């Protein structure tokens, strides 16, 4: 299933996407949870009811609603760096022996098609197309064998980065956490519908020019490696957001480097997951 958070003019709602439209879950079944995190946490108990609700005709055309971030305010948003060989090479780094993690604070999460800010306080904003994993059951000390069961679903993401702030200190989190610099969506595709998450084409575009073109099979540490590692440090909870790495082709690695400018349009496409597209806005 494709599950979305949307606004049709009366505030955030949960919906199931299909046939060019969206079914409003609360309209079909008012007893269902009304936030994505609550829905994910209750999934085993409610997935049958959601599947039944998905069978009714759509209440809205997708073109008539505003898609919000599927998880508008996750408890945690974590991201892994240097996780595709071509991105490692263009960054002039060696392949990491250990996973490199940083946080994107929850306030960085943005709607899939909403404007992305270029604040006057940064001089180089860049894009990073990424597959995002959304935690389901989660847990602590998850084994790699059990990791697939810990994932609720997947979506597209853009790990937007203020490069000058990223390298102000050894810790990347501030440069990765500006407001609006974590668009995700357009919806969550449940893990059962995605199948193998490690064989999906991933592409990034700026103003229609393809800049990134790879496949999730090229991840150095795959999604399940990531969850096994990360859950040794922290309990992964329903609705947590995991940015799984970006392939080569980022603006900072171009010669000469090319930053994003006011009015640029950045698009991320991933097979089976859809696409997100947003305009850069100086502010």
Backbone as CSV, one residue per row, in Angstrom:
resi,resn,N_x,N_y,N_z,CA_x,CA_y,CA_z,C_x,C_y,C_z
1,UNK,0.827,-1.197,0.000,0.000,0.000,0.000,0.867,1.255,0.000
2,UNK,0.287,2.319,-0.487,0.929,3.633,-0.461,0.148,4.510,0.517
3,UNK,0.807,4.892,1.598,0.156,5.634,2.664,0.694,7.054,2.712
4,UNK,-0.199,8.014,2.776,0.195,9.421,2.702,-0.425,10.220,3.834
5,UNK,0.244,11.322,4.171,-0.350,12.376,4.990,-0.650,13.535,4.040
6,UNK,-1.873,14.030,4.051,-2.269,15.030,3.064,-3.180,16.068,3.696
7,UNK,-3.371,17.158,2.976,-4.277,18.223,3.405,-5.177,18.576,2.226
8,UNK,-6.469,18.402,2.423,-7.443,18.761,1.387,-8.165,20.056,1.736
9,UNK,-7.588,20.797,2.684,-8.170,22.073,3.066,-8.700,22.102,4.477
10,UNK,-8.656,20.939,5.153,-9.166,20.880,6.529,-8.148,20.270,7.488
11,UNK,-6.866,20.460,7.185,-5.818,19.980,8.070,-5.297,18.612,7.688
12,UNK,-4.238,18.154,8.359,-3.599,16.884,7.999,-4.542,15.691,8.180
13,UNK,-4.506,14.803,7.191,-5.304,13.576,7.205,-4.416,12.430,6.718
14,UNK,-4.812,11.212,7.030,-4.124,10.035,6.514,-4.916,9.467,5.351
15,UNK,-4.193,8.988,4.352,-4.874,8.430,3.195,-4.112,7.295,2.552
16,UNK,-4.839,6.528,1.744,-4.253,5.473,0.919,-4.319,5.946,-0.521
17,UNK,-3.169,5.877,-1.207,-3.062,6.377,-2.577,-3.282,5.245,-3.570
18,UNK,-4.079,5.520,-4.608,-4.291,4.544,-5.667,-5.218,5.105,-6.723
19,UNK,-5.070,4.625,-7.952,-5.942,5.029,-9.059,-5.986,6.543,-9.253
20,UNK,-4.851,7.199,-9.064,-4.775,8.636,-9.293,-5.457,9.472,-8.235
21,UNK,-5.866,8.835,-7.143,-6.552,9.569,-6.095,-6.145,9.079,-4.725
22,UNK,-6.843,9.594,-3.717,-6.498,9.249,-2.345,-7.765,9.008,-1.539
23,UNK,-7.765,7.927,-0.794,-8.868,7.582,0.097,-8.578,8.168,1.472
24,UNK,-9.516,8.916,2.017,-9.389,9.505,3.342,-9.763,8.432,4.369
25,UNK,-8.774,7.957,5.121,-9.018,6.843,6.041,-10.031,7.198,7.124
26,UNK,-9.967,8.403,7.656,-10.874,8.781,8.732,-12.327,8.843,8.258
27,UNK,-12.525,9.168,6.998,-13.881,9.210,6.449,-14.460,7.802,6.358
28,UNK,-13.614,6.845,5.975,-14.076,5.460,5.834,-14.222,4.788,7.188
29,UNK,-13.239,5.020,8.058,-13.240,4.337,9.351,-12.719,5.289,10.426
30,UNK,-13.602,5.995,11.111,-13.184,6.989,12.113,-12.427,6.387,13.295
31,UNK,-12.444,5.069,13.445,-11.749,4.435,14.563,-10.259,4.237,14.307
32,UNK,-9.827,4.457,13.070,-8.416,4.275,12.750,-7.575,5.415,13.329
33,UNK,-6.287,5.158,13.629,-5.406,6.231,14.098,-5.372,7.382,13.103
34,UNK,-5.131,8.578,13.620,-5.208,9.774,12.780,-3.846,10.403,12.490
35,UNK,-2.756,9.811,13.007,-1.411,10.272,12.655,-0.620,9.085,12.131
36,UNK,0.384,9.358,11.305,1.135,8.272,10.699,1.895,7.460,11.744
37,UNK,2.492,8.140,12.725,3.231,7.401,13.741,2.290,6.453,14.493
38,UNK,1.106,6.931,14.857,0.139,6.086,15.559,-0.326,4.936,14.674
39,UNK,-0.511,5.200,13.391,-0.935,4.153,12.462,0.138,3.072,12.354
40,UNK,1.394,3.501,12.227,2.490,2.533,12.125,2.603,1.712,13.399
41,UNK,2.476,2.374,14.553,2.590,1.665,15.831,1.489,0.626,16.001
42,UNK,0.316,0.890,15.442,-0.824,-0.014,15.591,-1.001,-0.933,14.380
43,UNK,-0.038,-0.962,13.493,-0.221,-1.571,12.177,-0.727,-3.009,12.227
44,UNK,-0.157,-3.843,13.063,-0.583,-5.250,13.090,-2.075,-5.369,13.372
45,UNK,-2.598,-4.468,14.204,-4.009,-4.533,14.574,-4.927,-3.893,13.540
46,UNK,-4.408,-2.938,12.763,-5.299,-2.153,11.894,-5.066,-2.365,10.403
47,UNK,-4.034,-3.107,10.024,-3.722,-3.191,8.591,-4.859,-3.807,7.778
48,UNK,-5.627,-4.733,8.395,-6.776,-5.294,7.684,-7.835,-4.244,7.423
49,UNK,-8.094,-3.396,8.414,-9.083,-2.322,8.240,-8.616,-1.310,7.202
50,UNK,-7.296,-1.016,7.188,-6.765,-0.082,6.196,-6.897,-0.676,4.794
51,UNK,-6.619,-1.970,4.671,-6.747,-2.631,3.368,-8.195,-2.586,2.879
52,UNK,-9.154,-2.757,3.787,-10.566,-2.668,3.402,-10.919,-1.247,2.982
53,UNK,-10.427,-0.275,3.734,-10.707,1.127,3.398,-10.156,1.491,2.032
54,UNK,-9.038,0.887,1.675,-8.398,1.208,0.397,-9.229,0.766,-0.802
55,UNK,-10.219,-0.055,-0.575,-11.036,-0.583,-1.681,-12.127,0.395,-2.124
56,UNK,-12.398,1.408,-1.321,-13.467,2.336,-1.700,-12.935,3.315,-2.753
57,UNK,-13.820,3.937,-3.523,-13.364,4.927,-4.509,-12.652,6.098,-3.836
58,UNK,-11.642,6.664,-4.479,-10.909,7.794,-3.877,-11.832,8.968,-3.557
59,UNK,-11.541,9.634,-2.449,-12.295,10.825,-2.070,-11.770,12.078,-2.756
60,UNK,-10.494,12.070,-3.141,-9.874,13.248,-3.744,-8.947,12.812,-4.867
61,UNK,-8.834,13.648,-5.878,-7.761,13.488,-6.849,-6.445,13.940,-6.204
62,UNK,-5.364,13.303,-6.573,-4.075,13.719,-6.018,-3.779,15.172,-6.357
63,UNK,-4.230,15.602,-7.518,-3.975,16.977,-7.942,-4.741,18.004,-7.108
64,UNK,-5.721,17.537,-6.335,-6.542,18.455,-5.542,-6.120,18.539,-4.080
65,UNK,-5.098,17.793,-3.695,-4.659,17.817,-2.300,-3.196,18.245,-2.232
66,UNK,-2.778,18.667,-1.052,-1.372,18.957,-0.790,-0.781,17.780,-0.018
67,UNK,0.214,17.148,-0.599,0.883,16.064,0.096,1.840,16.647,1.121
68,UNK,1.744,16.181,2.351,2.637,16.578,3.425,3.701,15.507,3.603
69,UNK,4.706,15.786,4.410,5.667,14.727,4.732,4.885,13.566,5.326
70,UNK,5.117,12.327,4.855,4.338,11.197,5.376,4.406,11.095,6.898
71,UNK,5.604,11.336,7.456,5.780,11.447,8.908,6.222,12.890,9.162
72,UNK,5.285,13.785,9.449,5.627,15.214,9.518,6.640,15.572,10.600
73,UNK,6.632,14.871,11.716,7.563,15.178,12.804,8.014,13.856,13.447
74,UNK,8.957,13.174,12.813,9.413,11.896,13.369,10.128,12.093,14.700
75,UNK,10.120,11.047,15.518,10.869,11.118,16.759,12.358,11.248,16.506
76,UNK,12.841,10.531,15.511,14.252,10.594,15.122,14.359,10.602,13.612
77,UNK,15.338,11.356,13.110,15.709,11.316,11.694,17.220,11.159,11.648
78,UNK,17.679,9.987,11.234,19.101,9.674,11.179,19.512,9.470,9.731
79,UNK,20.795,9.735,9.453,21.283,9.614,8.080,22.704,9.073,8.086
80,UNK,23.031,8.291,7.069,24.354,7.704,6.942,25.116,8.409,5.827
81,UNK,26.396,8.654,6.046,27.222,9.332,5.055,28.157,8.366,4.335
82,UNK,28.611,8.786,3.153,29.607,8.026,2.373,29.207,6.567,2.241
83,UNK,28.059,6.329,1.583,27.517,4.974,1.544,27.278,4.444,0.132
84,UNK,27.752,5.168,-0.892,27.808,4.660,-2.273,29.240,4.836,-2.755
85,UNK,29.765,3.841,-3.445,31.172,3.878,-3.862,31.482,5.097,-4.711
86,UNK,30.579,5.456,-5.646,30.885,6.588,-6.527,30.865,7.910,-5.759
87,UNK,30.014,8.024,-4.747,30.007,9.234,-3.929,31.258,9.307,-3.056
88,UNK,31.705,8.170,-2.562,32.947,8.134,-1.786,34.106,8.599,-2.660
89,UNK,34.157,8.098,-3.899,35.248,8.451,-4.802,35.241,9.935,-5.135
90,UNK,34.065,10.483,-5.436,34.006,11.900,-5.806,34.311,12.802,-4.612
91,UNK,34.133,12.268,-3.391,34.432,13.027,-2.182,35.898,12.929,-1.789
92,UNK,36.666,12.091,-2.513,38.083,11.936,-2.213,38.351,11.191,-0.921
93,UNK,37.411,10.338,-0.536,37.532,9.605,0.724,37.821,8.126,0.455
94,UNK,38.271,7.433,1.488,38.384,5.988,1.427,37.067,5.364,1.882
95,UNK,36.803,4.142,1.419,35.587,3.454,1.847,35.604,3.276,3.357
96,UNK,34.585,3.763,4.049,34.594,3.674,5.509,34.579,2.224,5.986
97,UNK,35.351,1.952,7.028,35.307,0.628,7.660,34.104,0.529,8.583
98,UNK,33.683,1.669,9.099,32.532,1.734,9.991,31.492,2.682,9.408
99,UNK,30.264,2.483,9.789,29.186,3.349,9.313,29.329,4.739,9.928
100,UNK,29.088,5.763,9.098,29.203,7.159,9.528,27.795,7.737,9.668
101,UNK,27.394,8.005,10.909,26.031,8.447,11.170,25.982,9.890,11.642
102,UNK,24.915,10.576,11.286,24.635,11.915,11.799,23.121,12.075,11.897
103,UNK,22.711,13.048,12.678,21.282,13.310,12.850,20.839,14.449,11.941
104,UNK,19.623,14.336,11.424,18.898,15.457,10.849,17.761,15.718,11.834
105,UNK,17.757,16.883,12.443,16.763,17.105,13.494,15.355,17.060,12.897
106,UNK,14.351,16.657,13.692,12.997,16.492,13.153,12.426,17.731,12.473
107,UNK,12.852,18.941,12.906,12.321,20.154,12.281,12.858,20.380,10.872
108,UNK,13.824,19.565,10.433,14.300,19.680,9.048,13.369,18.972,8.069
109,UNK,12.527,18.078,8.578,11.659,17.294,7.693,10.656,18.214,6.999
110,UNK,10.494,17.977,5.685,9.676,18.873,4.868,8.758,18.074,3.959
111,UNK,7.707,18.703,3.494,6.780,18.065,2.566,7.480,17.765,1.240
112,UNK,6.981,16.776,0.500,7.699,16.306,-0.695,7.839,17.331,-1.813
113,UNK,6.885,18.243,-1.913,6.908,19.201,-3.021,6.923,20.652,-2.550
114,UNK,7.161,20.855,-1.255,7.204,22.218,-0.719,8.548,22.867,-1.007
115,UNK,8.572,24.197,-1.037,9.811,24.923,-1.282,10.880,24.535,-0.258
116,UNK,12.127,24.507,-0.735,13.286,24.261,0.118,14.028,25.587,0.265
117,UNK,14.307,25.969,1.491,14.888,27.282,1.744,16.396,27.321,1.477
118,UNK,16.833,28.442,0.906,18.255,28.794,0.861,18.406,30.027,1.749
119,UNK,18.720,29.818,3.034,18.815,30.968,3.946,20.027,31.833,3.604
120,UNK,19.933,33.090,3.974,21.052,34.007,3.732,22.277,33.663,4.567
121,UNK,22.109,32.797,5.559,23.205,32.425,6.449,24.088,31.318,5.890
122,UNK,23.739,30.752,4.733,24.586,29.738,4.103,24.904,30.152,2.673
123,UNK,26.081,29.768,2.216,26.526,30.179,0.880,26.610,29.019,-0.104
124,UNK,26.269,27.790,0.348,26.350,26.645,-0.574,25.381,25.562,-0.122
125,UNK,24.205,25.528,-0.749,23.214,24.487,-0.477,23.271,23.458,-1.600
126,UNK,23.246,22.190,-1.219,23.428,21.078,-2.157,22.290,20.073,-1.972
127,UNK,22.149,19.182,-2.938,21.130,18.129,-2.942,21.792,16.772,-2.729
128,UNK,21.025,15.816,-2.209,21.479,14.426,-2.113,20.250,13.521,-2.213
129,UNK,20.055,12.898,-3.370,18.933,11.977,-3.554,19.152,10.726,-2.712
130,UNK,18.129,10.317,-1.970,18.290,9.166,-1.084,16.990,8.356,-0.973
131,UNK,17.156,7.050,-0.811,16.050,6.215,-0.362,15.955,6.343,1.154
132,UNK,14.741,6.483,1.642,14.496,6.640,3.072,13.717,5.430,3.575
133,UNK,14.194,4.851,4.667,13.477,3.756,5.327,12.681,4.319,6.496
134,UNK,11.450,3.869,6.636,10.593,4.285,7.748,10.458,3.094,8.703
135,UNK,10.817,3.318,9.957,10.814,2.242,10.934,9.383,1.849,11.306
136,UNK,9.170,0.530,11.440,7.880,0.007,11.868,7.969,-0.469,13.304
137,UNK,8.150,-1.769,13.491,8.249,-2.313,14.851,9.508,-1.823,15.555
138,UNK,10.582,-1.697,14.807,11.808,-1.178,15.390,12.334,-2.069,16.493
139,UNK,12.947,-1.425,17.483,13.493,-2.169,18.599,14.928,-1.796,18.889
140,UNK,15.534,-2.523,19.809,16.917,-2.318,20.228,17.711,-3.577,19.932
141,UNK,18.974,-3.399,19.530,19.856,-4.530,19.223,19.210,-5.486,18.208
142,UNK,18.738,-4.908,17.132,18.094,-5.689,16.072,19.172,-6.435,15.286
143,UNK,18.995,-7.712,15.066,19.946,-8.461,14.254,19.702,-8.166,12.783
144,UNK,20.714,-8.413,11.955,20.533,-8.198,10.530,19.421,-9.102,9.983
145,UNK,19.317,-10.304,10.528,18.280,-11.232,10.078,16.879,-10.712,10.411
146,UNK,16.772,-10.001,11.548,15.461,-9.496,11.971,15.163,-8.098,11.422
147,UNK,16.156,-7.463,10.830,15.989,-6.076,10.390,14.870,-5.881,9.366
148,UNK,14.687,-6.791,8.389,13.591,-6.558,7.437,12.235,-6.388,8.118
149,UNK,12.003,-7.107,9.199,10.725,-7.019,9.904,10.588,-5.719,10.686
150,UNK,11.688,-5.001,10.875,11.657,-3.741,11.613,11.294,-2.556,10.735
151,UNK,11.268,-2.760,9.417,10.995,-1.667,8.476,9.518,-1.670,8.098
152,UNK,8.881,-0.522,8.224,7.483,-0.389,7.810,7.370,-0.172,6.314
153,UNK,8.239,0.698,5.774,8.159,1.011,4.355,9.266,1.947,3.939
154,UNK,9.153,2.453,2.716,10.214,3.254,2.113,9.607,4.439,1.366
155,UNK,10.401,5.483,1.218,9.985,6.640,0.425,11.218,7.325,-0.143
156,UNK,10.994,8.355,-0.932,12.085,9.163,-1.477,12.478,10.232,-0.454
157,UNK,13.746,10.648,-0.522,14.203,11.726,0.333,15.281,12.540,-0.337
158,UNK,15.480,13.737,0.164,16.555,14.610,-0.308,17.284,15.120,0.933
159,UNK,18.502,14.644,1.130,19.313,15.063,2.279,19.977,16.393,1.920
160,UNK,19.170,17.435,1.869,19.667,18.766,1.511,20.721,19.184,2.541
161,UNK,21.797,19.791,2.042,22.946,20.061,2.898,23.480,21.469,2.677
162,UNK,23.697,22.185,3.771,24.424,23.456,3.720,25.904,23.109,3.861
163,UNK,26.626,23.036,2.743,27.993,22.493,2.757,28.934,23.323,3.630
164,UNK,28.798,24.644,3.614,29.695,25.462,4.425,29.493,25.188,5.917
165,UNK,28.250,24.961,6.316,27.970,24.640,7.713,28.336,23.190,8.030
166,UNK,28.221,22.306,7.044,28.555,20.898,7.283,29.983,20.739,7.788
167,UNK,30.889,21.537,7.211,32.299,21.365,7.538,32.837,22.434,8.490
168,UNK,31.914,23.166,9.149,32.355,24.085,10.192,32.904,23.335,11.398
169,UNK,32.440,22.096,11.581,32.895,21.284,12.704,32.952,19.832,12.257
170,UNK,33.607,18.969,13.039,33.663,17.548,12.665,32.296,16.874,12.661
171,UNK,31.329,17.455,13.367,29.982,16.903,13.402,29.137,17.563,12.313
172,UNK,28.489,16.757,11.473,27.765,17.271,10.317,26.335,17.718,10.618
173,UNK,25.823,17.432,11.794,24.379,17.530,12.011,23.806,18.921,11.758
174,UNK,24.520,19.990,12.163,23.962,21.328,11.962,23.831,21.634,10.473
175,UNK,24.864,21.319,9.694,24.822,21.566,8.259,23.803,20.728,7.522
176,UNK,23.314,19.676,8.171,22.321,18.784,7.570,20.906,19.042,8.084
177,UNK,20.762,20.007,8.992,19.498,20.118,9.718,18.798,21.458,9.595
178,UNK,19.168,22.262,8.593,18.437,23.513,8.407,16.953,23.210,8.175
179,UNK,16.109,24.131,8.588,14.672,23.976,8.332,14.426,23.718,6.849
180,UNK,13.523,22.813,6.549,13.075,22.390,5.201,14.090,21.522,4.486
181,UNK,15.238,21.203,5.089,16.296,20.491,4.381,16.201,18.972,4.488
182,UNK,14.980,18.475,4.730,14.770,17.033,4.741,13.449,16.633,4.127
183,UNK,13.196,17.008,2.860,11.933,16.597,2.240,11.869,15.081,2.056
184,UNK,10.708,14.504,2.379,10.485,13.070,2.193,9.095,12.856,1.601
185,UNK,8.926,11.717,0.918,7.621,11.371,0.359,7.762,10.719,-1.017
186,UNK,6.792,10.828,-1.892,5.539,11.562,-1.690,4.587,10.847,-0.724
187,UNK,4.874,9.557,-0.511,4.104,8.723,0.410,5.030,7.612,0.865
188,UNK,4.561,6.792,1.800,5.303,5.605,2.214,4.755,4.416,1.441
189,UNK,5.628,3.689,0.772,5.251,2.429,0.141,5.612,1.329,1.134
190,UNK,4.626,0.553,1.553,4.878,-0.454,2.574,5.888,-1.485,2.074
191,UNK,6.646,-2.021,3.030,7.775,-2.897,2.691,7.333,-4.108,1.881
192,UNK,6.140,-4.633,2.152,5.685,-5.808,1.406,5.473,-5.491,-0.070
193,UNK,5.084,-4.256,-0.368,4.876,-3.866,-1.765,6.193,-3.557,-2.467
194,UNK,7.181,-3.063,-1.725,8.486,-2.758,-2.328,9.236,-4.021,-2.678
195,UNK,9.160,-5.034,-1.816,9.973,-6.229,-2.033,11.416,-5.954,-1.657
196,UNK,12.333,-6.296,-2.531,13.754,-6.101,-2.260,14.100,-4.617,-2.358
197,UNK,14.490,-3.980,-1.239,14.827,-2.555,-1.312,16.210,-2.296,-1.893
198,UNK,16.922,-3.352,-2.203,18.305,-3.220,-2.674,18.440,-3.504,-4.162
199,UNK,17.396,-3.161,-4.905,17.449,-3.266,-6.370,16.518,-2.233,-6.987
200,UNK,16.675,-0.980,-6.539,15.818,0.110,-7.006,16.669,1.195,-7.656
201,UNK,16.319,1.575,-8.857,16.991,2.697,-9.495,16.713,3.980,-8.738
202,UNK,17.751,4.815,-8.574,17.612,6.087,-7.863,18.247,7.183,-8.695
203,UNK,17.515,8.293,-8.889,17.974,9.362,-9.771,17.716,10.725,-9.134
204,UNK,18.628,11.645,-9.372,18.457,13.011,-8.913,18.620,13.978,-10.069
205,UNK,17.750,14.989,-10.143,17.749,15.953,-11.241,17.762,17.377,-10.684
206,UNK,18.413,18.268,-11.401,18.333,19.698,-11.115,17.923,20.398,-12.404
207,UNK,16.780,21.057,-12.375,16.240,21.743,-13.559,16.169,20.812,-14.767
208,UNK,15.793,19.559,-14.512,15.634,18.577,-15.575,16.905,17.874,-16.000
209,UNK,18.056,18.338,-15.530,19.332,17.701,-15.865,19.615,16.578,-14.874
210,UNK,19.839,15.363,-15.393,20.124,14.250,-14.504,21.531,14.403,-13.937
211,UNK,21.609,14.470,-12.606,22.891,14.612,-11.924,23.311,13.322,-11.215
212,UNK,22.336,12.558,-10.754,22.608,11.323,-10.022,21.834,10.177,-10.670
213,UNK,22.487,9.040,-10.826,21.848,7.904,-11.488,22.524,6.624,-10.997
214,UNK,21.869,5.907,-10.109,22.479,4.714,-9.525,21.391,3.719,-9.172
215,UNK,21.731,2.768,-8.319,20.805,1.733,-7.892,21.107,1.418,-6.427
216,UNK,20.076,1.140,-5.659,20.294,0.876,-4.237,21.101,-0.399,-3.985
217,UNK,21.308,-1.215,-5.003,22.182,-2.381,-4.834,23.631,-1.950,-4.617
218,UNK,23.932,-0.680,-4.899,25.297,-0.170,-4.756,25.578,0.421,-3.369
219,UNK,24.643,0.304,-2.446,24.893,0.747,-1.082,26.079,-0.030,-0.492
220,UNK,26.984,0.666,0.162,28.105,-0.009,0.831,27.586,-0.805,2.022
221,UNK,26.808,-0.152,2.876,26.121,-0.810,3.984,24.629,-0.785,3.643
222,UNK,24.037,-1.962,3.437,22.640,-1.944,3.018,21.717,-1.582,4.187
223,UNK,20.441,-1.478,3.905,19.494,-0.997,4.907,19.531,-1.854,6.167
224,UNK,19.629,-3.149,5.995,19.559,-4.037,7.147,20.852,-3.993,7.963
225,UNK,21.989,-3.814,7.297,23.236,-3.537,8.017,23.078,-2.266,8.854
226,UNK,22.466,-1.260,8.253,22.317,0.029,8.929,21.477,-0.097,10.204
227,UNK,20.351,-0.795,10.102,19.475,-0.916,11.274,20.130,-1.745,12.373
228,UNK,20.858,-2.793,11.979,21.547,-3.608,12.977,22.584,-2.783,13.725
229,UNK,23.285,-1.911,13.019,24.301,-1.068,13.638,23.661,0.021,14.499
230,UNK,22.726,0.742,13.932,22.146,1.894,14.615,21.392,1.479,15.879
231,UNK,20.730,0.336,15.826,19.921,-0.090,16.969,20.761,-0.587,18.134
232,UNK,22.060,-0.717,17.938,22.922,-1.013,19.077,23.074,0.214,19.985
233,UNK,22.867,1.383,19.400,23.041,2.635,20.151,21.732,3.206,20.661
234,UNK,20.648,2.995,19.930,19.382,3.648,20.278,18.218,2.751,19.898
235,UNK,17.130,2.896,20.607,15.910,2.164,20.282,15.257,2.819,19.068
236,UNK,15.052,2.043,18.030,14.358,2.538,16.845,12.862,2.374,17.069
237,UNK,12.119,3.445,16.822,10.704,3.493,17.169,9.840,3.710,15.927
238,UNK,8.550,3.342,16.014,7.656,3.526,14.866,7.694,4.956,14.332
239,UNK,7.879,5.068,13.011,7.891,6.376,12.365,9.241,7.042,12.299
240,UNK,10.277,6.466,12.931,11.616,7.029,12.778,12.024,6.973,11.305
241,UNK,12.800,7.971,10.896,13.172,8.160,9.489,14.674,7.923,9.335
242,UNK,15.040,7.057,8.386,16.445,6.723,8.160,16.819,7.054,6.713
243,UNK,17.655,8.076,6.517,18.193,8.392,5.193,19.361,7.441,4.947
244,UNK,19.312,6.675,3.842,20.214,5.529,3.683,21.462,5.799,2.849
245,UNK,21.674,7.032,2.408,22.881,7.361,1.654,22.571,7.866,0.262
246,UNK,23.519,8.653,-0.287,23.332,9.235,-1.623,24.400,8.751,-2.583
247,UNK,24.048,8.533,-3.847,25.048,8.169,-4.850,25.830,9.382,-5.343
248,UNK,26.796,9.131,-6.209,27.612,10.195,-6.762,26.808,11.158,-7.612
249,UNK,27.374,12.360,-7.797,26.749,13.361,-8.637,26.293,14.600,-7.906
250,UNK,26.721,14.767,-6.657,26.296,15.952,-5.908,26.998,17.193,-6.445
251,UNK,26.388,18.337,-6.202,26.911,19.589,-6.735,28.288,19.947,-6.221
252,UNK,28.571,19.626,-4.963,29.856,19.989,-4.367,31.019,19.265,-5.024
253,UNK,30.751,18.113,-5.669,31.819,17.329,-6.293,32.022,17.682,-7.767
254,UNK,31.165,18.542,-8.316,31.329,18.931,-9.710,32.536,19.856,-9.845
255,UNK,33.083,19.943,-11.030,34.268,20.762,-11.264,33.965,21.807,-12.332
256,UNK,33.825,23.070,-11.920,33.860,23.547,-10.523,32.586,23.188,-9.780
257,UNK,32.592,23.272,-8.434,31.391,22.966,-7.661,30.216,23.851,-8.087
258,UNK,29.022,23.266,-8.050,27.813,23.986,-8.458,26.799,23.926,-7.324
259,UNK,26.452,25.077,-6.782,25.478,25.139,-5.696,24.076,25.302,-6.262
260,UNK,23.088,25.089,-5.411,21.702,25.340,-5.781,21.391,26.828,-5.628
261,UNK,20.589,27.336,-6.548,20.237,28.756,-6.552,18.738,28.945,-6.467
262,UNK,18.342,30.154,-6.122,16.929,30.513,-6.051,16.227,30.150,-7.358
263,UNK,15.128,29.420,-7.260,14.350,29.037,-8.437,14.710,27.697,-9.029
264,UNK,15.857,27.126,-8.644,16.205,25.788,-9.131,15.165,24.781,-8.670
265,UNK,14.940,23.762,-9.499,13.985,22.705,-9.166,14.749,21.394,-9.027
266,UNK,14.612,20.759,-7.868,15.319,19.512,-7.571,14.305,18.370,-7.503
267,UNK,14.602,17.310,-8.228,13.700,16.157,-8.289,14.459,14.890,-7.900
268,UNK,13.826,14.059,-7.093,14.361,12.747,-6.723,13.355,11.694,-7.162
269,UNK,13.827,10.711,-7.923,12.986,9.603,-8.372,13.598,8.290,-7.895
270,UNK,12.763,7.390,-7.414,13.212,6.050,-7.047,12.183,5.046,-7.548
271,UNK,12.659,4.016,-8.223,11.764,2.984,-8.742,10.848,2.484,-7.634
272,UNK,9.593,2.294,-7.953,8.541,1.783,-7.066,8.087,2.775,-5.992
273,UNK,8.896,3.790,-5.722,8.580,4.694,-4.608,7.982,6.014,-5.059
274,UNK,8.135,6.369,-6.344,7.600,7.632,-6.822,8.669,8.701,-6.928
275,UNK,8.269,9.945,-6.772,9.191,11.069,-6.945,8.769,12.233,-6.058
276,UNK,9.763,13.023,-5.655,9.506,14.286,-4.971,10.187,15.383,-5.771
277,UNK,9.611,16.556,-5.785,10.167,17.645,-6.596,9.858,18.960,-5.894
278,UNK,10.884,19.774,-5.721,10.704,21.017,-4.972,11.530,22.142,-5.574
279,UNK,11.051,23.361,-5.386,11.754,24.541,-5.857,12.582,25.124,-4.721
280,UNK,13.790,25.582,-5.064,14.643,26.254,-4.089,14.183,27.711,-3.947
281,UNK,14.174,28.197,-2.718,13.686,29.546,-2.469,14.657,30.295,-1.552
282,UNK,15.255,31.362,-2.073,16.136,32.190,-1.242,15.306,32.905,-0.194
283,UNK,15.847,33.003,1.022,15.088,33.657,2.082,16.036,34.278,3.100
